[in-house]
């Protein structure tokens, strides 16, 4: 719950910043000189890119959470029983071992979004966030029956 509140607060602050930047861009463009119009267009890029990034991130989180709830309702969510360090982080060796099991599961059933979801969690536990995100995006696409790029081409066989 703390993470959701934190995400909401940061998102609201970002939207406020983007609105302020867009307002300043409009003021610059209205000034009408070639310098201010050029600067205004450049400043307008910030809210457009920031809004796109926020939308994509929010959509990813909502879809991943929906898959997690569905998998939990089916009883297919992996139990979080990995040993932890004194600081609370998951033990790296245990995460790597769990990852190997999940990777084997995906190799056996590559079209099952549930396996890909669990592999994404294993990547996250192993502290490989970029691969965790790509793998979760693949699980979301499989769940939605959308065509996906071959996931194997985008990841190292490690």
Secondary structure as UniProt FT lines:
FT   HELIX           2..31
FT   HELIX           34..74
FT   TURN            86..87
FT   HELIX           92..108
FT   TURN            110..111
FT   HELIX           113..125
FT   TURN            126..127
FT   HELIX           129..143
FT   TURN            144..145
FT   HELIX           151..154
//
